[in-house]
């Protein structure tokens, strides 16, 4: 994965984090936080992959 792709993932995560703080519907906010956690895990995995290549 390129540095640009990693940066795009970071921007997407930041966007979802902001949305989760602005949501007033608790179940939706909770679901969005779960999605953010999964995206962060994917980003960590992708970074580790690109460092080892």
C-alpha angles and dihedrals in degrees: 000000000000125000089249092055091048090051091049089053090051091052091049091051092049090051092052091046090055091048092050090055092049097048116105095193106089097206091049092048090050092050091049091051089053089051090050091051090052092047090050090051090050090049092051090049092048092048091050089050094051092048092054095049 
